[in-house]
Each structure stands twice: as structure tokens, then as C-alpha cells.
């Protein structure tokens, strides 16, 4: 996937085994309230565009309800 992924106010989402190449954005950006959300086994290229961008930006209002495991940021 070219470009980042944004998920907000979602439930029952699984992002698993993707290759993500962000272009001037976070690789994966989470915001709002997310329930039953898991992000696992993804390969994310180092974001371009500005130093504020990161591979996974967990800005969820309930970050402890989001499971993030075994992702790489290259």
C-alpha cells in the first residue's frame, strides 16, 4: 500500500501482514475511540515528509484497548 492508513472511531478491525509505504503521513494513524482493534505483523517504511510523522501513531482516546504487536518500521 502506498500512503498511510487512518483508523478512527472504529471497532472490530484487524490490520495484519501489510506492507505500508507512507508518503508525507504516519504509516498508521489511530484516533478517536477504537474497540477490538489489532495491528500485527506489518512492515512499515519510515514515513517521509516531516519529522512529526511516525510509523504507528496511536492517538486513540483509549490506547490500552488497541493491541499492537510484531510490526517493523524500516
C-alpha beads as a LAMMPS data file, in Angstrom:
LAMMPS data file: protein, C-alpha beads

74 atoms
73 bonds

1 atom types
1 bond types

-500.0 500.0 xlo xhi
-500.0 500.0 ylo yhi
-500.0 500.0 zlo zhi

Masses

1 110.0

Atoms # bond

1 1 1 0.000 0.000 0.000
2 1 1 1.349 3.421 -0.915
3 1 1 0.226 6.054 1.572
4 1 1 -0.710 5.782 5.203
5 1 1 -3.754 4.272 6.897
6 1 1 -6.046 6.193 9.257
7 1 1 -8.495 4.475 11.595
8 1 1 -10.809 6.433 13.864
9 1 1 -13.843 5.577 15.982
10 1 1 -13.850 2.015 14.671
11 1 1 -14.460 -1.442 16.082
12 1 1 -13.536 -4.999 15.150
13 1 1 -10.654 -4.018 12.859
14 1 1 -7.575 -6.151 12.208
15 1 1 -4.619 -4.775 10.238
16 1 1 -2.433 -7.828 9.719
17 1 1 0.508 -8.613 7.431
18 1 1 0.546 -5.477 5.267
19 1 1 3.412 -3.615 3.637
20 1 1 2.801 0.109 4.051
21 1 1 4.805 2.890 2.409
22 1 1 3.587 6.225 3.815
23 1 1 4.105 9.397 1.797
24 1 1 4.040 12.550 3.913
25 1 1 1.924 10.889 6.614
26 1 1 2.095 8.495 9.531
27 1 1 2.259 4.849 8.487
28 1 1 -0.798 4.038 10.608
29 1 1 -2.662 6.777 12.488
30 1 1 -5.281 5.920 15.119
31 1 1 -7.658 8.490 16.603
32 1 1 -10.949 8.586 18.486
33 1 1 -12.354 5.611 20.368
34 1 1 -11.338 2.259 18.892
35 1 1 -12.648 -1.057 20.203
36 1 1 -11.307 -4.535 19.370
37 1 1 -8.575 -3.139 17.143
38 1 1 -5.375 -5.091 16.451
39 1 1 -2.334 -4.132 14.401
40 1 1 0.019 -7.075 13.879
41 1 1 2.869 -8.248 11.646
42 1 1 3.007 -5.190 9.373
43 1 1 6.080 -3.859 7.580
44 1 1 6.023 -0.066 7.581
45 1 1 8.553 2.066 5.728
46 1 1 9.949 5.082 7.555
47 1 1 7.495 7.960 6.910
48 1 1 8.600 10.811 4.659
49 1 1 7.636 14.463 4.639
50 1 1 8.291 15.695 8.183
51 1 1 9.852 14.559 11.429
52 1 1 6.434 14.598 13.143
53 1 1 5.356 11.503 11.194
54 1 1 5.914 8.109 12.820
55 1 1 5.314 4.511 11.797
56 1 1 2.396 3.968 14.214
57 1 1 0.721 6.978 15.806
58 1 1 -1.649 5.637 18.469
59 1 1 -3.639 8.769 19.271
60 1 1 -6.677 6.731 20.313
61 1 1 -8.695 8.102 23.206
62 1 1 -8.409 4.594 24.693
63 1 1 -4.898 3.430 23.634
64 1 1 -4.901 0.499 26.059
65 1 1 -7.769 -1.119 24.108
66 1 1 -5.626 -1.335 20.958
67 1 1 -3.299 -4.348 20.533
68 1 1 -0.106 -3.568 18.604
69 1 1 2.420 -6.408 18.156
70 1 1 5.255 -7.567 15.919
71 1 1 5.335 -4.631 13.478
72 1 1 8.542 -3.359 11.906
73 1 1 9.500 0.169 10.958
74 1 1 12.208 0.259 8.312

Bonds

1 1 1 2
2 1 2 3
3 1 3 4
4 1 4 5
5 1 5 6
6 1 6 7
7 1 7 8
8 1 8 9
9 1 9 10
10 1 10 11
11 1 11 12
12 1 12 13
13 1 13 14
14 1 14 15
15 1 15 16
16 1 16 17
17 1 17 18
18 1 18 19
19 1 19 20
20 1 20 21
21 1 21 22
22 1 22 23
23 1 23 24
24 1 24 25
25 1 25 26
26 1 26 27
27 1 27 28
28 1 28 29
29 1 29 30
30 1 30 31
31 1 31 32
32 1 32 33
33 1 33 34
34 1 34 35
35 1 35 36
36 1 36 37
37 1 37 38
38 1 38 39
39 1 39 40
40 1 40 41
41 1 41 42
42 1 42 43
43 1 43 44
44 1 44 45
45 1 45 46
46 1 46 47
47 1 47 48
48 1 48 49
49 1 49 50
50 1 50 51
51 1 51 52
52 1 52 53
53 1 53 54
54 1 54 55
55 1 55 56
56 1 56 57
57 1 57 58
58 1 58 59
59 1 59 60
60 1 60 61
61 1 61 62
62 1 62 63
63 1 63 64
64 1 64 65
65 1 65 66
66 1 66 67
67 1 67 68
68 1 68 69
69 1 69 70
70 1 70 71
71 1 71 72
72 1 72 73
73 1 73 74
